[in-house]
Amino acid sequence: MIVINEKAIEDFIKSHARAKSSLNKWLTGVKAATWKTSIEVVDNYPKAECVNGLWIFNIAGNNYRLTAYIRFPKQELIIVKVMTHAEYDKEKY
């Protein structure tokens, strides 16, 4: 997959250094993926879920959440936001 907006991860890591290795591991896995369907996403990330077209990934044992859109035909994943679980709970998804 082509990852768009990696800057969201870089910015998040600046204030949440503990998330660095988990986010980098997630990023490496996504870049290596060639998902064609949502089933393939869940095969790789069983805790991932899609809500109204927005994918929600649990990072570091659910300590952090990353939201993204996936364009399967274009092989693109667009990061929307990276946040702590507490921050995510305040969002309306």
C-alpha positions in Angstrom: 0.0 0.0 0.0 1.0 3.6 -0.6 0.7 5.4 2.7 -0.4 9.0 2.5 0.1 11.5 5.4 2.9 9.7 7.3 3.4 13.1 8.9 0.5 12.3 11.2 2.6 9.5 12.7 5.7 11.6 12.9 3.8 14.4 14.7 2.2 12.0 17.1 5.5 10.4 18.0 6.9 13.8 19.0 4.5 13.9 21.9 4.1 10.1 22.5 7.6 8.6 22.1 6.4 5.3 23.6 4.3 4.8 20.5 7.2 4.9 18.1 8.1 1.3 17.7 4.5 0.1 17.5 3.6 2.7 14.9 6.7 2.0 12.9 5.9 -1.7 12.9 2.3 -1.0 11.8 3.6 1.3 9.0 6.1 -1.3 7.8 3.3 -3.9 7.7 0.9 -1.6 5.8 3.5 -0.6 3.2 4.2 -4.3 2.5 0.5 -5.1 2.1 -1.4 -5.4 -1.2 -4.9 -5.6 0.2 -7.7 -5.9 -2.3 -10.6 -6.3 0.1 -11.5 -5.5 3.7 -11.3 -9.2 4.6 -7.5 -9.0 3.8 -7.1 -6.0 6.1 -8.8 -7.9 9.0 -6.7 -11.0 8.2 -3.6 -8.9 8.9 -5.1 -6.7 11.7 -7.9 -8.7 13.4 -8.8 -5.8 15.7 -9.2 -3.4 12.8 -12.7 -2.3 12.0 -14.3 -0.1 9.4 -16.9 2.4 10.5 -18.7 4.4 7.8 -15.7 3.9 5.5 -13.1 5.0 8.1 -10.7 2.3 9.2 -9.8 2.2 12.9 -6.6 0.4 13.8 -5.6 -0.5 17.4 -1.9 0.2 18.0 0.3 -1.0 20.9 -2.2 -3.3 22.6 -5.0 -0.7 22.1 -3.2 2.1 23.8 -3.4 4.2 20.6 -5.7 4.4 17.7 -5.0 5.3 14.1 -7.8 6.2 11.7 -7.5 6.0 7.9 -9.3 5.6 4.6 -8.3 2.8 2.3 -8.6 3.1 -1.5 -8.2 -0.6 -2.5 -8.1 -0.1 -6.3 -5.4 2.6 -6.0 -3.6 0.7 -3.2 -3.6 3.8 -1.0 -4.1 4.2 2.7 -4.7 7.8 3.8 -4.0 8.4 7.5 -6.6 10.7 9.0 -5.5 10.8 12.7 -3.3 9.1 15.3 -4.5 9.5 18.9 -4.4 7.9 22.3 -7.3 5.6 23.2 -8.6 8.3 25.6 -8.6 10.8 22.8 -10.3 8.4 20.5 -13.1 7.8 23.0 -13.9 11.5 22.9 -14.3 11.4 19.1 -17.7 10.7 17.5 -17.3 7.8 15.0 
